[in-house]
Amino acid sequence: MRAMESAGELAVTPETGKPYDYTVKILNRRDIGYNPDDLDQRKKTALLLLKDQCPNGSVIGETVVNTGTYGIGTPARAYFVQVKCNAST
């Protein structure tokens, strides 16, 4: 996962003045055993990235931005997953 961060495929941004505490940017570049277009995998990825800063976090929403098309014809997307810390379940 750290390799994906250094490649710019994952990024964590703290937020202020919003109903969530962090935004996790996830690009939809696939890897063996990982499909970022799957909502459950995006949620798990976001919470795993924030496990130290936000151990009781919850995904409360996301924004999807279509950024074009990859050379093989699949849509290129950026997912911005919104995480709230200490969210009640």
HELIX and SHEET records of a PDB file:
HELIX    1   1 ARG A    2  SER A    6  1                                   5    
HELIX    2   2 LEU A   39  LEU A   49  1                                  11    
SHEET    1   A 4 LEU A  10  PRO A  14  0                                        
SHEET    2   A 4 TYR A  22  LEU A  27 -1                                        
SHEET    3   A 4 PRO A  75  LYS A  84 -1                                        
SHEET    4   A 4 SER A  58  THR A  69 -1                                        
END                                                                             
